[in-house]
Amino acid sequence: MARKSVQARQVKREKLVAKFAERRAQLKAEGDYEGLDKLPKNASPVRLKNRCGITGRGKGYIRFFGISRVKFRELASDGKIPGIKKSSW
């Protein structure tokens, strides 16, 4: 499980990106790079990281499910993800 501060920082970045998205698009369209520099650094979508929705883990993220590989395996083994089952051949 990721530290609470790391998860909180990620949430803060997501809010900033959403808040400044329209302004960023406008400045980019105008080519005003000085204006873009004046926006907060965390308002850039590049600074977002995909994290597990349950644990906050940053590595081993499965985009389709929005969770890490560890949680995916646990939930799939318990049968809590519809349509997913363990197979062997």
N, CA, C and O atoms as CSV, one atom per row, in Angstrom:
chain,resi,resn,atom,element,x,y,z
A,1,MET,N,N,0.844,-1.181,0.000
A,1,MET,CA,C,0.000,0.000,0.000
A,1,MET,C,C,0.889,1.244,0.000
A,1,MET,O,O,1.825,1.360,0.790
A,2,ALA,N,N,0.574,2.157,-0.895
A,2,ALA,CA,C,1.335,3.402,-0.985
A,2,ALA,C,C,1.039,4.277,0.233
A,2,ALA,O,O,-0.019,4.164,0.853
A,3,ARG,N,N,1.980,5.139,0.559
A,3,ARG,CA,C,1.779,6.063,1.678
A,3,ARG,C,C,0.593,6.974,1.389
A,3,ARG,O,O,0.306,7.293,0.235
A,4,LYS,N,N,-0.077,7.378,2.427
A,4,LYS,CA,C,-1.249,8.247,2.277
A,4,LYS,C,C,-0.863,9.583,1.645
A,4,LYS,O,O,-1.643,10.166,0.893
A,5,SER,N,N,0.341,10.065,1.951
A,5,SER,CA,C,0.764,11.349,1.400
A,5,SER,C,C,0.940,11.273,-0.113
A,5,SER,O,O,0.654,12.234,-0.827
A,6,VAL,N,N,1.414,10.119,-0.600
A,6,VAL,CA,C,1.598,9.935,-2.048
A,6,VAL,C,C,0.240,9.915,-2.741
A,6,VAL,O,O,0.062,10.513,-3.802
A,7,GLN,N,N,-0.710,9.221,-2.129
A,7,GLN,CA,C,-2.053,9.161,-2.701
A,7,GLN,C,C,-2.715,10.533,-2.674
A,7,GLN,O,O,-3.393,10.911,-3.630
A,8,ALA,N,N,-2.528,11.278,-1.596
A,8,ALA,CA,C,-3.116,12.613,-1.480
A,8,ALA,C,C,-2.511,13.556,-2.516
A,8,ALA,O,O,-3.216,14.378,-3.102
A,9,ARG,N,N,-1.210,13.436,-2.738
A,9,ARG,CA,C,-0.533,14.277,-3.736
A,9,ARG,C,C,-1.097,13.999,-5.128
A,9,ARG,O,O,-1.291,14.918,-5.923
A,10,GLN,N,N,-1.357,12.730,-5.411
A,10,GLN,CA,C,-1.914,12.349,-6.708
A,10,GLN,C,C,-3.307,12.951,-6.900
A,10,GLN,O,O,-3.627,13.454,-7.977
A,11,VAL,N,N,-4.123,12.897,-5.863
A,11,VAL,CA,C,-5.480,13.470,-5.929
A,11,VAL,C,C,-5.406,14.975,-6.158
A,11,VAL,O,O,-6.182,15.530,-6.937
A,12,LYS,N,N,-4.473,15.630,-5.479
A,12,LYS,CA,C,-4.290,17.076,-5.631
A,12,LYS,C,C,-3.899,17.415,-7.067
A,12,LYS,O,O,-4.402,18.380,-7.642
A,13,ARG,N,N,-3.001,16.620,-7.642
A,13,ARG,CA,C,-2.588,16.846,-9.036
A,13,ARG,C,C,-3.751,16.660,-9.988
A,13,ARG,O,O,-3.917,17.437,-10.929
A,14,GLU,N,N,-4.565,15.629,-9.751
A,14,GLU,CA,C,-5.718,15.373,-10.627
A,14,GLU,C,C,-6.677,16.557,-10.619
A,14,GLU,O,O,-7.214,16.933,-11.660
A,15,LYS,N,N,-6.892,17.143,-9.443
A,15,LYS,CA,C,-7.782,18.305,-9.342
A,15,LYS,C,C,-7.205,19.499,-10.087
A,15,LYS,O,O,-7.933,20.209,-10.781
A,16,LEU,N,N,-5.891,19.729,-9.949
A,16,LEU,CA,C,-5.245,20.847,-10.637
A,16,LEU,C,C,-5.297,20.676,-12.149
A,16,LEU,O,O,-5.540,21.639,-12.878
A,17,VAL,N,N,-5.071,19.456,-12.621
A,17,VAL,CA,C,-5.113,19.196,-14.065
A,17,VAL,C,C,-6.508,19.497,-14.601
A,17,VAL,O,O,-6.654,20.119,-15.653
A,18,ALA,N,N,-7.535,19.051,-13.870
A,18,ALA,CA,C,-8.911,19.296,-14.305
A,18,ALA,C,C,-9.232,20.799,-14.276
A,18,ALA,O,O,-9.913,21.310,-15.166
A,19,LYS,N,N,-8.743,21.491,-13.261
A,19,LYS,CA,C,-9.035,22.918,-13.109
A,19,LYS,C,C,-8.425,23.749,-14.238
A,19,LYS,O,O,-9.065,24.672,-14.742
A,20,PHE,N,N,-7.187,23.426,-14.638
A,20,PHE,CA,C,-6.475,24.236,-15.617
A,20,PHE,C,C,-6.508,23.652,-17.038
A,20,PHE,O,O,-5.836,24.181,-17.923
A,21,ALA,N,N,-7.261,22.590,-17.274
A,21,ALA,CA,C,-7.263,21.927,-18.582
A,21,ALA,C,C,-7.700,22.885,-19.696
A,21,ALA,O,O,-7.054,22.974,-20.740
A,22,GLU,N,N,-8.793,23.592,-19.459
A,22,GLU,CA,C,-9.317,24.499,-20.487
A,22,GLU,C,C,-8.337,25.645,-20.749
A,22,GLU,O,O,-8.087,26.015,-21.896
A,23,ARG,N,N,-7.794,26.193,-19.679
A,23,ARG,CA,C,-6.828,27.306,-19.801
A,23,ARG,C,C,-5.572,26.857,-20.535
A,23,ARG,O,O,-5.049,27.587,-21.377
A,24,ARG,N,N,-5.082,25.647,-20.217
A,24,ARG,CA,C,-3.895,25.111,-20.890
A,24,ARG,C,C,-4.136,24.960,-22.383
A,24,ARG,O,O,-3.287,25.323,-23.197
A,25,ALA,N,N,-5.301,24.422,-22.741
A,25,ALA,CA,C,-5.630,24.216,-24.149
A,25,ALA,C,C,-5.685,25.552,-24.890
A,25,ALA,O,O,-5.217,25.670,-26.022
A,26,GLN,N,N,-6.257,26.541,-24.236
A,26,GLN,CA,C,-6.360,27.871,-24.850
A,26,GLN,C,C,-4.972,28.470,-25.067
A,26,GLN,O,O,-4.683,28.978,-26.150
A,27,LEU,N,N,-4.119,28.416,-24.056
A,27,LEU,CA,C,-2.769,28.969,-24.167
A,27,LEU,C,C,-1.946,28.235,-25.215
A,27,LEU,O,O,-1.172,28.854,-25.944
A,28,LYS,N,N,-2.110,26.920,-25.294
A,28,LYS,CA,C,-1.380,26.140,-26.293
A,28,LYS,C,C,-1.829,26.506,-27.698
A,28,LYS,O,O,-1.006,26.623,-28.607
A,29,ALA,N,N,-3.139,26.689,-27.880
A,29,ALA,CA,C,-3.664,27.050,-29.192
A,29,ALA,C,C,-3.147,28.418,-29.634
A,29,ALA,O,O,-2.870,28.632,-30.814
A,30,GLU,N,N,-3.020,29.331,-28.689
A,30,GLU,CA,C,-2.517,30.670,-28.998
A,30,GLU,C,C,-1.003,30.675,-29.169
A,30,GLU,O,O,-0.449,31.602,-29.760
A,31,GLY,N,N,-0.336,29.655,-28.660
A,31,GLY,CA,C,1.123,29.602,-28.721
A,31,GLY,C,C,1.776,30.465,-27.658
A,31,GLY,O,O,2.928,30.870,-27.808
A,32,ASP,N,N,1.057,30.746,-26.596
A,32,ASP,CA,C,1.566,31.586,-25.501
A,32,ASP,C,C,2.303,30.716,-24.486
A,32,ASP,O,O,1.725,30.277,-23.491
A,33,TYR,N,N,3.581,30.475,-24.751
A,33,TYR,CA,C,4.364,29.592,-23.889
A,33,TYR,C,C,4.780,30.268,-22.592
A,33,TYR,O,O,5.044,29.590,-21.599
A,34,GLU,N,N,4.841,31.581,-22.586
A,34,GLU,CA,C,5.130,32.296,-21.340
A,34,GLU,C,C,3.958,32.156,-20.373
A,34,GLU,O,O,4.147,32.004,-19.166
A,35,GLY,N,N,2.762,32.209,-20.913
A,35,GLY,CA,C,1.570,32.004,-20.089
A,35,GLY,C,C,1.508,30.594,-19.540
A,35,GLY,O,O,1.097,30.383,-18.399
A,36,LEU,N,N,1.916,29.624,-20.352
A,36,LEU,CA,C,1.946,28.232,-19.888
A,36,LEU,C,C,2.946,28.059,-18.753
A,36,LEU,O,O,2.703,27.294,-17.820
A,37,ASP,N,N,4.076,28.772,-18.831
A,37,ASP,CA,C,5.089,28.691,-17.779
A,37,ASP,C,C,4.575,29.223,-16.448
A,37,ASP,O,O,5.043,28.809,-15.387
A,38,LYS,N,N,3.623,30.131,-16.502
A,38,LYS,CA,C,3.110,30.735,-15.276
A,38,LYS,C,C,2.087,29.851,-14.564
A,38,LYS,O,O,1.774,30.082,-13.396
A,39,LEU,N,N,1.566,28.839,-15.262
A,39,LEU,CA,C,0.637,27.907,-14.621
A,39,LEU,C,C,1.397,27.027,-13.630
A,39,LEU,O,O,2.609,26.857,-13.767
A,40,PRO,N,N,0.712,26.470,-12.644
A,40,PRO,CA,C,1.389,25.580,-11.692
A,40,PRO,C,C,1.964,24.348,-12.406
A,40,PRO,O,O,1.381,23.852,-13.370
A,41,LYS,N,N,3.098,23.870,-11.928
A,41,LYS,CA,C,3.728,22.701,-12.551
A,41,LYS,C,C,2.830,21.479,-12.484
A,41,LYS,O,O,2.770,20.690,-13.427
A,42,ASN,N,N,2.130,21.324,-11.365
A,42,ASN,CA,C,1.277,20.150,-11.196
A,42,ASN,C,C,-0.009,20.223,-12.016
A,42,ASN,O,O,-0.819,19.297,-11.966
A,43,ALA,N,N,-0.209,21.296,-12.763
A,43,ALA,CA,C,-1.381,21.412,-13.629
A,43,ALA,C,C,-1.142,20.713,-14.965
A,43,ALA,O,O,-2.045,20.628,-15.797
A,44,SER,N,N,0.063,20.218,-15.164
A,44,SER,CA,C,0.388,19.519,-16.401
A,44,SER,C,C,-0.029,18.051,-16.305
A,44,SER,O,O,0.307,17.384,-15.326
A,45,PRO,N,N,-0.753,17.535,-17.298
A,45,PRO,CA,C,-1.196,16.138,-17.235
A,45,PRO,C,C,-0.052,15.134,-17.287
A,45,PRO,O,O,-0.237,13.968,-16.939
A,46,VAL,N,N,1.122,15.570,-17.716
A,46,VAL,CA,C,2.275,14.676,-17.788
A,46,VAL,C,C,2.712,14.243,-16.387
A,46,VAL,O,O,3.304,13.177,-16.219
A,47,ARG,N,N,2.423,15.062,-15.398
A,47,ARG,CA,C,2.857,14.766,-14.036
A,47,ARG,C,C,1.963,13.759,-13.314
A,47,ARG,O,O,2.277,13.338,-12.201
A,48,LEU,N,N,0.855,13.374,-13.937
A,48,LEU,CA,C,-0.017,12.358,-13.344
A,48,LEU,C,C,0.597,10.971,-13.527
A,48,LEU,O,O,1.279,10.703,-14.516
A,49,LYS,N,N,0.344,10.110,-12.570
A,49,LYS,CA,C,0.839,8.737,-12.646
A,49,LYS,C,C,-0.343,7.808,-12.456
A,49,LYS,O,O,-1.203,8.040,-11.606
A,50,ASN,N,N,-0.376,6.758,-13.255
A,50,ASN,CA,C,-1.421,5.763,-13.076
A,50,ASN,C,C,-1.164,5.013,-11.778
A,50,ASN,O,O,-0.087,4.451,-11.582
A,51,ARG,N,N,-2.145,5.005,-10.901
A,51,ARG,CA,C,-2.012,4.313,-9.624
A,51,ARG,C,C,-3.220,3.418,-9.401
A,51,ARG,O,O,-4.316,3.691,-9.892
A,52,CYS,N,N,-2.999,2.343,-8.649
A,52,CYS,CA,C,-4.065,1.406,-8.306
A,52,CYS,C,C,-5.151,2.152,-7.541
A,52,CYS,O,O,-4.860,2.929,-6.631
A,53,GLY,N,N,-6.392,1.913,-7.914
A,53,GLY,CA,C,-7.506,2.583,-7.255
A,53,GLY,C,C,-7.746,2.096,-5.842
A,53,GLY,O,O,-8.401,2.784,-5.058
A,54,ILE,N,N,-7.230,0.922,-5.496
A,54,ILE,CA,C,-7.462,0.354,-4.171
A,54,ILE,C,C,-6.286,0.635,-3.240
A,54,ILE,O,O,-6.469,1.145,-2.135
A,55,THR,N,N,-5.075,0.300,-3.693
A,55,THR,CA,C,-3.910,0.398,-2.817
A,55,THR,C,C,-3.050,1.617,-3.077
A,55,THR,O,O,-2.289,2.022,-2.198
A,56,GLY,N,N,-3.144,2.211,-4.249
A,56,GLY,CA,C,-2.302,3.351,-4.588
A,56,GLY,C,C,-0.962,2.948,-5.171
A,56,GLY,O,O,-0.112,3.803,-5.419
A,57,ARG,N,N,-0.763,1.653,-5.394
A,57,ARG,CA,C,0.494,1.162,-5.942
A,57,ARG,C,C,0.733,1.751,-7.330
A,57,ARG,O,O,-0.181,1.800,-8.153
A,58,GLY,N,N,1.963,2.198,-7.589
A,58,GLY,CA,C,2.277,2.862,-8.844
A,58,GLY,C,C,2.826,1.936,-9.913
A,58,GLY,O,O,2.771,2.257,-11.100
A,59,LYS,N,N,3.350,0.800,-9.511
A,59,LYS,CA,C,3.931,-0.132,-10.490
A,59,LYS,C,C,2.982,-1.301,-10.721
A,59,LYS,O,O,2.201,-1.659,-9.839
A,60,GLY,N,N,3.052,-1.886,-11.893
A,60,GLY,CA,C,2.223,-3.045,-12.206
A,60,GLY,C,C,0.759,-2.680,-12.371
A,60,GLY,O,O,-0.122,-3.451,-11.991
A,61,TYR,N,N,0.497,-1.517,-12.932
A,61,TYR,CA,C,-0.863,-1.010,-13.106
A,61,TYR,C,C,-1.484,-1.607,-14.358
A,61,TYR,O,O,-0.878,-1.565,-15.429
A,62,ILE,N,N,-2.678,-2.160,-14.240
A,62,ILE,CA,C,-3.414,-2.695,-15.389
A,62,ILE,C,C,-4.476,-1.667,-15.754
A,62,ILE,O,O,-5.461,-1.496,-15.037
A,63,ARG,N,N,-4.266,-0.988,-16.871
A,63,ARG,CA,C,-5.095,0.149,-17.252
A,63,ARG,C,C,-6.564,-0.226,-17.442
A,63,ARG,O,O,-7.451,0.524,-17.033
A,64,PHE,N,N,-6.826,-1.364,-18.051
A,64,PHE,CA,C,-8.202,-1.763,-18.351
A,64,PHE,C,C,-9.045,-1.886,-17.080
A,64,PHE,O,O,-10.230,-1.552,-17.081
A,65,PHE,N,N,-8.428,-2.367,-16.000
A,65,PHE,CA,C,-9.155,-2.569,-14.752
A,65,PHE,C,C,-8.945,-1.444,-13.744
A,65,PHE,O,O,-9.736,-1.294,-12.812
A,66,GLY,N,N,-7.885,-0.650,-13.920
A,66,GLY,CA,C,-7.624,0.456,-13.016
A,66,GLY,C,C,-7.041,0.040,-11.677
A,66,GLY,O,O,-7.100,0.792,-10.704
A,67,ILE,N,N,-6.472,-1.176,-11.629
A,67,ILE,CA,C,-5.876,-1.674,-10.390
A,67,ILE,C,C,-4.518,-2.296,-10.693
A,67,ILE,O,O,-4.177,-2.544,-11.850
A,68,SER,N,N,-3.748,-2.543,-9.632
A,68,SER,CA,C,-2.425,-3.138,-9.817
A,68,SER,C,C,-2.550,-4.640,-10.051
A,68,SER,O,O,-3.590,-5.246,-9.794
A,69,ARG,N,N,-1.462,-5.218,-10.543
A,69,ARG,CA,C,-1.456,-6.655,-10.846
A,69,ARG,C,C,-1.672,-7.488,-9.596
A,69,ARG,O,O,-2.266,-8.564,-9.671
A,70,VAL,N,N,-1.201,-7.012,-8.442
A,70,VAL,CA,C,-1.333,-7.751,-7.190
A,70,VAL,C,C,-2.806,-7.837,-6.787
A,70,VAL,O,O,-3.312,-8.920,-6.492
A,71,LYS,N,N,-3.481,-6.700,-6.777
A,71,LYS,CA,C,-4.906,-6.680,-6.422
A,71,LYS,C,C,-5.737,-7.414,-7.468
A,71,LYS,O,O,-6.711,-8.090,-7.138
A,72,PHE,N,N,-5.340,-7.274,-8.740
A,72,PHE,CA,C,-6.053,-7.970,-9.799
A,72,PHE,C,C,-6.034,-9.473,-9.550
A,72,PHE,O,O,-7.059,-10.144,-9.669
A,73,ARG,N,N,-4.867,-9.992,-9.206
A,73,ARG,CA,C,-4.734,-11.439,-8.969
A,73,ARG,C,C,-5.580,-11.872,-7.772
A,73,ARG,O,O,-6.247,-12.906,-7.821
A,74,GLU,N,N,-5.554,-11.083,-6.701
A,74,GLU,CA,C,-6.355,-11.412,-5.514
A,74,GLU,C,C,-7.847,-11.433,-5.847
A,74,GLU,O,O,-8.553,-12.387,-5.521
A,75,LEU,N,N,-8.312,-10.375,-6.495
A,75,LEU,CA,C,-9.736,-10.272,-6.803
A,75,LEU,C,C,-10.184,-11.324,-7.808
A,75,LEU,O,O,-11.284,-11.867,-7.705
A,76,ALA,N,N,-9.324,-11.607,-8.780
A,76,ALA,CA,C,-9.672,-12.618,-9.782
A,76,ALA,C,C,-9.728,-14.006,-9.148
A,76,ALA,O,O,-10.601,-14.805,-9.488
A,77,SER,N,N,-8.823,-14.293,-8.248
A,77,SER,CA,C,-8.818,-15.598,-7.572
A,77,SER,C,C,-10.051,-15.773,-6.694
A,77,SER,O,O,-10.572,-16.880,-6.560
A,78,ASP,N,N,-10.515,-14.677,-6.098
A,78,ASP,CA,C,-11.712,-14.731,-5.259
A,78,ASP,C,C,-12.995,-14.712,-6.088
A,78,ASP,O,O,-14.086,-14.878,-5.542
A,79,GLY,N,N,-12.871,-14.510,-7.414
A,79,GLY,CA,C,-14.037,-14.481,-8.287
A,79,GLY,C,C,-14.810,-13.175,-8.200
A,79,GLY,O,O,-16.008,-13.147,-8.478
A,80,LYS,N,N,-14.140,-12.097,-7.818
A,80,LYS,CA,C,-14.821,-10.814,-7.655
A,80,LYS,C,C,-14.765,-9.943,-8.895
A,80,LYS,O,O,-15.354,-8.862,-8.912
A,81,ILE,N,N,-14.062,-10.391,-9.944
A,81,ILE,CA,C,-14.031,-9.657,-11.205
A,81,ILE,C,C,-14.830,-10.483,-12.215
A,81,ILE,O,O,-14.403,-11.576,-12.587
A,82,PRO,N,N,-15.974,-9.980,-12.660
A,82,PRO,CA,C,-16.827,-10.745,-13.569
A,82,PRO,C,C,-16.123,-11.075,-14.876
A,82,PRO,O,O,-15.472,-10.217,-15.472
A,83,GLY,N,N,-16.252,-12.311,-15.315
A,83,GLY,CA,C,-15.703,-12.741,-16.592
A,83,GLY,C,C,-14.245,-13.145,-16.539
A,83,GLY,O,O,-13.686,-13.542,-17.562
A,84,ILE,N,N,-13.615,-13.057,-15.390
A,84,ILE,CA,C,-12.208,-13.426,-15.256
A,84,ILE,C,C,-12.114,-14.659,-14.374
A,84,ILE,O,O,-12.674,-14.700,-13.278
A,85,LYS,N,N,-11.399,-15.663,-14.867
A,85,LYS,CA,C,-11.143,-16.846,-14.040
A,85,LYS,C,C,-9.772,-17.385,-14.333
A,85,LYS,O,O,-9.235,-17.185,-15.423
A,86,LYS,N,N,-9.209,-18.060,-13.376
A,86,LYS,CA,C,-7.868,-18.608,-13.507
A,86,LYS,C,C,-7.925,-19.788,-14.477
A,86,LYS,O,O,-8.810,-20.639,-14.391
A,87,SER,N,N,-6.968,-19.821,-15.394
A,87,SER,CA,C,-6.964,-20.932,-16.342
A,87,SER,C,C,-5.605,-21.612,-16.306
A,87,SER,O,O,-4.597,-21.006,-15.944
A,88,SER,N,N,-5.599,-22.867,-16.684
A,88,SER,CA,C,-4.343,-23.617,-16.811
A,88,SER,C,C,-4.535,-24.623,-17.924
A,88,SER,O,O,-5.653,-25.066,-18.186
A,89,TRP,N,N,-3.447,-24.983,-18.578
A,89,TRP,CA,C,-3.524,-25.935,-19.686
A,89,TRP,C,C,-2.320,-26.835,-19.717
A,89,TRP,O,O,-2.218,-27.699,-20.587
